[in-house]
Amino acid sequence: SCSSLPVCQQSSLLLGCLLATVIPLLPDLEEIDLSWNDFIGGALEPLALQFKHLQELKVLQLNSCRLTTKDVACLGEALDGIPHLEILDLSWNCGIGGSLSLLTSKILKGSKLKTLKVTDCCLTQEDGKSLAELLSRILSLKILDLSINVKLGCSLKNIAQELRFVSSLQILNLNTCGLEQDGFYSLDAALQYLLELRILDLSCNKLIGGVFQSLAGHLASLSNLEILNLHQCCITEEDMLVLSQIIPLLTNLQELNLSSNTNVGISTYHLLSRLRFLPKLTSVLLSNCALQHDSFLSLADAVSHLPELKLLDLSWNKCVGGNLKLILKALNPDSKIQILRISSCSLVDEDMIDLALIIQAGPLAQLKNLDLSYNNSISDQGWETFCVSLSALGQLSELDISCRPSSQCGCGEWLGKLLDALSQILPFTDLELNGWLLSAAQQKLLEDFKLNKKGNAHCNL
């Protein structure tokens, strides 16, 4: 009956039939992950009919399976037969947008569902309303990921109003959801019920800039919050005043992402200086924040009070060039920093000298990932100074020194010193050299380096 179908479709149908045959033989199965299999799309029904045999199933992942409206309906009907399901992940299925209610309406009150992920599913306003109605029936929910569904914005007010029913929620991801001001106001009211929240991602919602005053009431009460992502939220100077008062009160905060908010760097309200009151911070991301000299000084002062700092991203802040020593000298002698990103920071030879000195002194001894890409103002001498010191980074595994492709720079003699130093670092695996032009002799040096690493090093030109 499949003879008229393309070979790939025949194989997909056969595989689907095989799975439908095998599933009843595995009554104790607790996890099914069929993600990234296109053959599932439009053909889920035979499998879904067999889910009734899986009384112990707890995890069902169908990411990027090209699910259709029919598949969603079949899955909804099957949920009655999966009483212990805790994790449902339907992310990256754009075909289910507009039909999510066919599934959510079948999830009964008292469901044990703890994780629901529908990332990038082209969800509509109607889908948002069905999700809002669902929240009052899944009181055990701990993780809700609605990210990259830009059409949800109009219904996020409805969702936010129903979050009070999931007071045990620990992760709320609203990245790129088209969150608007009325939804943001409703979210503030919901936060008073989400006292167990550990991760809050509001990134890439550009329409919420200027209304952070509405969060002042309840954001500060999230004493368990560990990760706050406000990347690219068009934060205004008024917002900075509010955040400079609230964020220091989040004493358990471990990661703060303020990247791509230019007012972070130019505001007169120096939030960065108040990071010193967050001793558990491990990650500070300030890429493309238009840092100015004063805000950079404030950050450097705060860094000296952050003993757990492991990741610092200062990329695309031009003021770092010529001033890198301010941050480097602020690092504690026993610094735990593992990732340092200073891409496109207009670094100059003086910065490379300072970096070499700090490397030799020891505060970067635990560094694993160093990004120095797109700093085209460094001379061959500056690179050589850096390369000579590099072998002291005994934990380094990744190094990016790419230059802008348009510059077409040729590598100097420092390349040989770089490869010699990296050869002495046992954990090293990844070298990015995009944009550099290598002579035949230099390419031979690179091949010898990879052979010396016994194939464990990847070099990208």
N, C-alpha and C positions, 0 to 999 in steps of 0.2 A: 504493500500500500504506500510505501515511501519512495518507490522507484522513480517517480517523476520529480522529486525534490532534489535540490543541490546536495552534493555530498556532505557539506558542512551541516546542513539542516537535518539530513538523515542521521548523522552522528549525534547531533544534539538530541533528537527525539529518542534515539536508542539509549543514550546515556540517561535521559529522563526516565524512561521506562525501567531501566536497570535500577535506578535509585528507588523508584516506587516499589519495586519488587523486594529490595533489600531492607528497606525501613521496617516492615512488620517483623523482621527477624531480630530486631535490635530494641526490644521493649525497655531496656534500661538506659538507652541513649540519653545523655544530658545536654549535648551541644551539637548543633548543626550549623556549619558555616559554608554556604554555597556562593559566597561573594565573588564578583568579577567573572561570572559565567553567563554569557549572553543567552545561552540556550534556555535558561529559566524563563525568560520573558515570553509571555503568552502561552506557556506550557506548565504553569505551576499547579494546575488543578489535579493531575494524577498524584503528584507528591502531597499536596495539601490533604487529599482524601485519606492518606495513610498516616497523617499526624495523630489521628485518634489512637494509634497504637503506642504513642510515645508519651505515656503518662508522667514520665520523669523528666521530660525535656525542660531545660531551664534557659537555654541560650539559642536564639534563632537569628542568624545574620544573613541577610540577602542584599548586601551592598552591590550596587552597580550590576544588576541582573536584568535591566531593561523591563522591569515589571510594568504590566498594563493595568487598566481599570478592572478587567476581568480577574487578573491575578490578585488584586487587592480584595475583591469580593470573595474569592475562593479562600484566601487567607483569613479573612474575617470569619467566615463560616467555620473554619478549622479551629479557631481559638477556643471554642468550647471544649475541645478535646485535649487541650494543653493546660491543665489547671495550675501547673507549677512554673509557668513561664515567667522568668525574671528579667531577661534582656531581649529586646526586640530592636533590631537595627535594619532599617530600610533605606539608608542613605544612598545618594547618587542614583536615584531612580526618578528621572524627570517625568516619566509617563504616569506617575501616580497623582500628580497635581490635579486637584479638583475632584478627586474620588476618595480622599482619605476617610470620609465619614462611613464608607462601606466597611471599613475596618474598625474604626474607633467606636462605632455604635454597638459592636459585638463584644466589646470588652466590658464585662459586668462589674458591678460594685464589689469590692473585696478582692479584686485581682491582686496577685502578688508581684506585678510588674514593678521593677526597680529602675530599669533603664529604658528610655525611649529615644531613639535617634532617627531623625529624618532630615539629615543635612542635604542641601541642594536637591530638593525634590519638586521644585517649581510649585510649591504649595500656594494656594489661593486664599483669599479672604474667607471663603466658606470653609476651607480646610482649617483655618485658624479658629473659627467658631466651633467646629467639631472638636478640636483639641481642647478648647476651653471647657466644653461640656464634659470631656473625658476626665479632666483633672479632679473633679469631685468624686470620681469612682476609683482612682488609683492612689490611695492615701499613702502607700509604701514607696512611692516614686522618689528616687534619689538623684537620678541623672536625667536631664531634659536638654536635648540638643536640637535646636531649630535653626541652626546657622545656615547662611547662604540661601535664604528664601525671601527675596526682596519684596514679594507681593504680600507678605504677611503683615506688613506695617500697619495696615488699616484695621487688622483684627488683634493686634498685640495688646490693645487696651482690654479686650475681652479676656485674653489669656492671663494678663497680669492680675486682673480682678479675681481670677479663680485660683491663683497660686497659693492663696491662704489655705487651701485644702491639702497641700503637699508640704507640710511644715518640716518634714524630714529631708527635703531637697538639699543636696550637697553641691551639685554642679548645674549651673544655668548658663547655657550658651546661646546668645542672641546675636552673634556676629553676622553682620550684613543681612539684617532682617527688615530693613526699611523702617526701623523704629522711629516713630514721630513723637512730637511733644506730648500729645495727650496720653499715648502709651507709656511715655517716660514718667508722667505724673502718676499714673496708675501703678507703675512698677515701684515707685517710692512707697506707696501705701502697702504694697505686698511685702516689702522687705521686713516689715515688723514681725511677720510670721515666719520668715526664713532664717531663723537664728542659727541653724546648722550649716548654712551655706559656706562652702569652702572655695569655690571657683565661680567668679562672675565675669562673663565675657560680653561686653557691650561694643566691641570694636567695629569699625567701619560702618557706623551709623551716623552719617554726617549731619542729620537733621536735629540731633539732640544737643548740639553745641548751644550754649547760652542758657540752658535750663537746669544746670546742675544744682542750682539753689533748691530745686524741688526734692533732691536726694538728701539734702542736709539733715533732714529729720531722722532718717532711719539707716542710712548707709553706715554711719558711725557705730551703730549697735551691732554690726556683724562682727562680733569678737572672734569668730572662728575663721574668718575669711583669710585664705592663703594666697590666692591669685586674683588680681584685678587687672583686666585688660581693657584699656581705653584707647587703644591704637586707632588713629584716624577718626576722631569723633568731633573735629572742628571745635575743640575746647577754646572758649573765649577767656579774656583776662578776668572777667567776673567769675567765671567757672574756676579759674585758678585760685581766686581768693577763697572760695568755698572748699576746694580740694585741699588747700594748704591747711585748713582747719580740721578737715575730716580724716584725711589719710594718716596723719601721725597717731590717730586713735586706734587704728587697726593693728594692734600690737602683734598679731600672729601672721601678718602679711609676709609672704616669702617672695612673691614675684609681682612687680609693678611694670606695666607696659604703657608708656605715654607716647610712643613713637608717632611721628607724622602729625604732631600737634604743635604748630610753630609758636603758639603763645606760651608754651612751657618755657621757652628760652628767652622770650622778650618781656614776659610779665614782670611787673615790679613786685609781685607777691612770690617770694622765693620758696616755693614748695620744696625745691631740691635740698635746701638747707635743713629742712625739717625731717628729711629721711633718716637723720641720725637717731630719731626716736623709734625706729623700726629695726631693732637689732637682729631679727630673724630673717631679714631680707637676703635672699640668695641671688635674685635676678633683677637687674634694673635695665630696662630697654628704653633708650632715649634717641633712637635713630631719627634723623631729619626733624629735629625739634628747634632749629634756629637758635641754638645755644649762643649766648653772648658772653663776654668776658666775666661779667658779674655772676651770671647764673652758673657758669663753669666753675668759678671760684667756690660758689655755694656747694656745688656737687662735690668738688674735691674735698671740702671740709667735711661733708657728710660721709664720704667713703671711708674716712679714717675711723668712723664709728660703726662700721658695718663688718664685724668679724666673720660673718658667714657668707659674704659675697662670693659668688661663683661665676656669674655671668654679668658682663658690663658691655652694653652696646651703645657706642657713641657715633656710629657711622653717619655720614652726610651732615656733619656739623663742622663747618669750615673753621670755626674759632679754635678747634683743637690744634690745628697746625701752628707750631711755634710755642705751644703751651702744654704739650703732652706731659711734661714733667710735673705739672701741678697734680694730675691724677696719679701718676706713677709714684711720686714721693708720698702720696697720701696712703698708699697701700701698707698694711701692717707687715712686719717682717715675716710673720707666719701666715700670710695671706693664703686663702683657699681658692683664689680665682682660677677658673678652668677655661673660661671662654672670654676672649677679649676681641671685640669687633670695632675697628677704627678705619673702616673703608671710606674712601672719598672724604678725608678730613683735612686735605691740603697740608699733609705732613711735609716737613723739610728735613734737611740733614741734621739739624740740631736735635730734632725729635728722635732721630735714629740713634744719635749718640746717647741721649738720655735713656732710650729704651735698652740699648746695649748695656749701659751701666746698671740699670735695675735688674736686668736678666742675670748679670754676674753677681749682683748683691743677694739674690735669692727670693724676693717676694713673689716672683712668678714661677717658682719651682714646680707648682702643680698645674701649670698651664697646659691644656690639651688642644685648644683650637685658637689660632691667631689669624685674624683677617686684616691684612694691610693693603687690600686691593684698591685700585683707582687712586693712588697717591703718586701722581706723575711728576711732582716737583722734587722728588728725591734723586740726587745724582748717583753716579756709579760709586763714588766714594762713600756716600751715605749708605747704600746697600751693602757695600763691603764691610763697613763698620758693624752693621747689624749681623751679617752672616758669620763673622768671626766669633761673635758671642753666642750664637744660636745653640751650640752643642750643650750649653748649660741647661737647656730646657729638656730635661730627661724624660718628661711625660708627654711631650708634644706628639700629636698624631695627625693634625691637619694644619696646613699653612696655605694661605691664599695671598699671593703677591701679584695678582693679575694687574695689568695696566689697561687703560681704555683702548679698545680695538682701533679707534681712529688715530691713535698716537703712533702706532707702528714702531715701537721702540726696539732697539737691538740690545740684547743682554751684554753686559760688560764681563770682565774677568771674574767678577764676584760670583757668577753662576757656579764656577768650579768650587769656590769656598762654601757656597750654600750647600751643594750636594755632598761635599765632604762632611760638613757638620751634621746634615740630616742622616748620613750613613751611620753616625755614631749613636743615633737616638733609636733604640730598639722598637718602641711602640709606633713609630712614624709610618703612616700609610697613604696620606693624600696631599699632593702638591698641585696647586692651581697656578699655572703660568700663562693664562689666557692673555693674548695681546702682545706678547713678546716675540720678537723675531730671533730665531736661533740659527747660528751658522752650522755647517755640517759637523764641525768639530764639537760644537756644543751639544748637538743632537746625539753625538756618539757618547759624550759624557753622561747625558741623561739615560741612554740605554744601559750604560755600564752601572749607573746608580740603581736602576730597576733590577738588574741582574744581581747586584750586590745585596739587594733587599730580598732576593729569591722570590720575586714575583708578588711580594706583599705590599708594594708601593704602587699607587696609581698616580700618574702625572697627566694633567689635562693642559694641552697647549691650545 
